[in-house]
Each structure stands twice: as C-alpha cells, then as structure tokens.
Amino acid sequence: EIKMTEYQVLNLMYVAFISNAMYFVGCILLVWRGFRMANNIYNSSENNMLAKVFTSLFCVLVAITLFYTQQVGGGIFNAYVNQLADMGASSADRLQPYLDNPLVIGGPVASLFTLVVVVFQLAIVWSKK
C-alpha cells in the first residue's frame, strides 16, 4: 500500500485548485458577456423576443456552470482536508475551520452570489427602459 505524505496531498489539492480556478475565470468572462448582452437588449429600441429568450437562456446556463464550478472547488477542498485529517496531518487542524465558514468556496455565500448575478442579468433583459 502506497501512502502519500502531507506535502503530496497538499500539492495535489493546490493543483486541483489551479484547474478549478481556470474554469472560474472562464465563468467570470461568460458572466461579463452575459451582462453585455443584457445591456445591449436593454438599450435596444427593438423588442426582440427571440434575443431576450436566448440571452436569458445563456445567462441561466452560465450561472449553472458557475455554481457547479464553485461546488467542484468546495468538493476539492472538503475531500483533501478530510484526507489530511484522516492521516493526522497538522495542516488539517488549520484548514478545518475554513470548511465550516459560510464564505468557503462552494458555500452559501458563493451560491447566493451566483443567484444574485443571474437575477440581476434577467432583470436587465426583461425590464423596460
């Protein structure tokens, strides 16, 4: 049986976070694009229902992707902290309090942020000037 050291587990966690962060950056770019699309519809003199529907669909799908990316990040953090705790690593004692914090990646504040963003985008799309 091969056992990893504390350093190896922490290193793998950080590598996983880098990959997750790249997805997060992509999601933020898509969120920005969604706001641009919503703003263009809001400022348009035409009442193009098809554009509103597709922009709404785009914004909702981006929000789902952002939520999922945050949940994956939370899963990474949770899994590796639990693995560190199981091996008795001292770093687990330092990291454990972050898992219980509402600001943790994939936690309630991150989920609320995603919800606020998508509601804001949809409000821009469907409100009248």
Secondary structure, 3 states (H helix, E strand, C coil): CCCCCHHHHHHHHHHHHHHHHHHHHHHHHHHHHHHHHHHHHHHCCCCCHHHHHHHHHHHHHHHHHHHHHHHHHHHHHHHHHHHHHHCCCHHHHHHHHHHCCCCCCCCHHHHHHHHHHHHHHHHHHHCCC
